[in-house]
C-alpha cells in the first residue's frame, strides 16, 4: 500500500548488477493470503516487514553481526515493493513482520526499515546521552540520524550539506546548528564546542573531501560512523598517522537486524521520530520514474513515497 524509494534504489552500480529486477524494500501493506503454518497473521492484517533477515544462529548472528549472516541477503521480498503484491519468505514472517497500529498510516509503517538501519548504526557507534555529534550529509538518512541522535539525548548535533533545502530540513528536524559542507567544518564545530571535536561523526556522503572532513572533525578517541553507500570500486583513504595517533575508531554499519529494526519501529510508534513530516512527495506507482528522478537529483526532496493501489494520500484505515 506504500513503498518508499531508498537512495540505494537509484544507484546504477546496484541496479545494473540485479537487472531485471523489481526493487522496493521499504514497505507496508495488507496481508492478502497466508501460507501453511502461519498463525500470527491473517488476511486483512496491516503490516510492515523487513526485506532481509538473518538465520539467528550462526556465529555472526550470535556475535551481533546479523547483517553479515550468509542467510541475510538471500532472504528478501519476491518481487519488490514497486509492485502491487509481494511474497514474503517464512523467515521474514517469523523475524521481520510486524502489525501496524490501527491509527498508523501505511506510509509511516514503511519507515520501519530505514529507521531500524539508522538505529543500528548509532548503537554500534556508541551513541549515548550527552554526546557531541556531527552529521555530514542531510538527505533523508541524515535527518533520521539527526532526529535519532536527539532522541538518544545528544547534547550537540551539528549537520552539514551543500543543498539549501536540506540544510533547512536538518534544522527543522532538530539540528542545533547547520553549516554549508564547503565551509571549514572542523573549525566551525570546535567554535561551537569549546575547542573540542565531535565525539561521533556520522558520514553519509562518501566524497573524498567528506572523508577528510570527518577525520579532521572527530575528537581524539572519537568514532566515525561510515553510513554512506560507496560504489564497488570506490576507496576510502584514511591518513594513518592521524588515525593511529588519535585513537580514532572508524566503523561501518550495514542495514538493520531484527532487534534494531523492531526498536526503530517502536520509536516511530511512540512518535519520538515523526517520519511523516519527512515525506516530501507522494506518487502513484505509475509515476515511479518521476520518483526516481526526484530521489536521484536530490533537490527539494527527502522521501518519495509510492502508492501501488491508491492515489495518494492513502487512507489511514484498511479499505
N, C-alpha and C positions, 0 to 999 in steps of 0.2 A: 504493500500500500504506500510505502515511502522508502526511497533509497537515496542516500547521499553520494555525491561524486567526491571521491578522495583524490588528493594530489597525485597519488601513485597511479591512478587510473589514466592520467593524461601523459605519463612519461612514456616516450616512444620506446626506450630500451626495455621497458616492462611489457608493453602491449605487443610489440613485434614478435618477441620470442614465444608468446602464448597464442598468437592469432592462428586460426579464427577462434574467437572466444567471446562469450558474453560476460562482461565484467559487472561489478557492483557487489560490495561486501558490507556496506553499512545500511542495514535494512530493518524494517519492522512490517508485520503483516498479519494476516488471518490464517489460522490453520484450516486447510481445505479437507485433508484426509490424514489419517494416521495409519502407520503400519502395525504389524503384529507385535505384541508385547509392549506397546506404548500405553502407559496408564496415567501419566501425569498431565497429558494434554489431550484435548478433544477438538473435533471440528467446531469452528466458531471462536476458539480462543484467540485473543490478541497477544502476539508475542514479538520479541526480538530474539535474534540468535547470532552468535559469533561464528564467523566463517571458518576459522581454524581452531582446533582444539587438540591438546596433546593426549598421549596414552595415559599419563599419570603414574606410570610405574617404572619407567626406565631410569637409569642413573641420572640422566639430565633432568628429568622431571623431579626426581627426589631431591636433587641439589638446587632446585629453584630456577632451572633454565628450561622451563617448559616450552618456550618458543623456539628452542633449538632441537626439540624432540623430532626424530625422523617421521613420526606419525603426523606431527603438527601441520605441515604444509600439504600432506596427502589428503587430509580431510578438508572438504570445502563444499560450498553450495553447488548444486547442479541444476541449472547452469549458473546464472548470476542474477543480481538484483535489478539489472536493467532489463527486466522482462516481467511478465505478469505472474509467473509461478516459478518457484524453485523447489527442489527436492533436498531434504536435509538428512545428512548421514546419522546413523544411530548414535555415534559418539557426540555429535552436535546436540542431539536431543537430550542426552544424559548430562553433558557438561556445559553446553553453550546456550540452551534455550531458556528464556525467562518470560513469564507473563507480564504484560503491561497493566498497570493500574487502570481502572475504568476511566479515569479522567485524564489519562496521558495520551496526547495525540501521537499518531504513528511517527510523525516527523521528529518528535522528541525521542521516542524509543530508538530510532535509528542512530542516535548519537552514542549508544552504549559502547560500541566498538571503539571509536576514536577516543572517547574519554577514558576507557579502560587502558588503551595504549599509553596515553599520557600519564595516567596514574602509575603504571608500572615503571615508566622512565624516571619519574620523580622519586618514587620509592627507592629504586636502585641507586639514585644519585644522593640519597641520604637527606632528602628534604624533611625539615622539621620546623617547628615554630621558631621564629626569630632569625631565620636565615636571610642573608642579603643575596639577591638573585638578579642575574642579567639574562634576559631573553632576547636572543639575536634572531630576528625574523618574526613578524607579527601577522602572518596569514592565519588561517583557521586553527592550525595546530598551535601557533604562537599564542593566540588569545585564550585557547583552552589551557595552555601552560600558565599563562598569567593568572587566570581565574583560579586554577587549582592551587597554585603557589600561595595565593591569598587565603584559600580555604585551609591550607596547612598551617597558616599563621606566619608566613614570611613577613619580616618587618620592613623590607625594602625590595620592591620589584621594579626594575628598570627595563624598558623594552626599546627595540630599535627596528627600523625599516626604512626603505627609501620611498615607499608609496605613501602619499599624504593621507589617503583614505584609511589605510591600515594603521598608520600612526594614530589617527583619530580613534579607531576602533580599539586599539591597545589601551588608550587612556580610558575609554568607556567601560572596558571590562576589568579595570582595576589597577592598571599600572600606576605607580607613584610618579614616574617620570618617563617620557618618551623622547628619544633623540633620533635624528637622521643618521642612518647607518654609515654615511660618508663622513660624519664628524669624527673627532678624536674621542671615541667611546671610552677607552681606558681612562683617559684624563677626566672626562665628564663624570664617569661613575665614581671615581675617587673623590672628586669635588663634593659629591653628594654624601659620601660615606666616610668623612673624616680622614681621607687619605688611604683608606683600605680598598682592596679589590673585592670582587664578588666571590662569595663562598661557593656558589653554584652558578655556572654559566650553561644555559641551555641553547645549543647550537642547532637552529632549524634551517639555516642556509649553509650550503656546502662550498661556496666560492672560496678560493684560497685566501682572499682578503678577510673573509669572515672567520676562517680558522685561526689566522694570525691575531685577529681582533680578540677572539676568545682566549688565546694564550696570553695576550697582554693585559686582559681584563681580570682574569681569575686571580684570586689571592693565593699566596703560598700555602700549600696544604689543601687547597680547594679542589673542586671537581668540575670537569667539563662533561656535560651530557651531550653526546652526539646523537641528535634525533632526526636530523635531515636525511633525506634519501639521496644517496650518491649513485651514479651510474657504475656499471660493471668495470669500466676502465678508469674510473676516477680514483685518484690517490689523495691521501691526506698527509701533508708534510708537517711534522712536529719538530721544532728546534730542540734537539736532545739536551743541550746544555741547560736551557731554560727549564725544560721539562724535568730533568733529573735533580737539578739543584733546588728547585722549588717544591719538590714532592707533590707535583700536581697529578691528580688522578683523571684519566680520560676513559670514560666508559660509554658503551652504546647500549641502547635498548631497542629490541625489535618486537613489534606487535604487542599483544597482551595475552597473558594466560588467564585461565578461568577465575582465579581468586581476584586478580586485579580488575578484570572486566566486570565481575559482579560488584566489586567495591565502587567502580566508576558508575555503574548503573544506580547504585544506592545514592550517590551524590546527586545524580540527575533527579531521582525520585524525590529527594528531600528538598530540592530547589536550591541547594548550595551552588550548583553550577546551572545557570539558566541558559540552556543551549538554544532555546527557540529564538532568542534575540540575535543569535549568530547566523541565522538563515537569512541570506540576502536575496535569494532568487528561488522561486518555486515554479517548476515547469512540468508540463505533461510529458510522458515518455517519448512521444513522437518528436519532441524538441531536444532530445538528448545531445544532438550535435551542437546546439546553441549552448547547452550546459557545459559541454567540454570546452567550448571556446571561452566562455566566461571564466572557467576554472584555470585554463591554461594561460590566459592573458593576465590574470591576477590584477585586474584593475580595481573597480569599486565592487568587489565581491569577497565574501568569506566562504559561506557554504551554499552550494547549489543543490537543491533537493528536487528529485524526480518523483512523479506520481503515476505508476503504471496503470491504475484502474480508474482514477477520477481526475477531474480537473481541479487544480489547486485553488484555494487551500482545501485540504482534505477534511472531511467531517471528523469530529472528535470521537464519535461512537461507531461501533461496528454497523455497517449497512444491513 
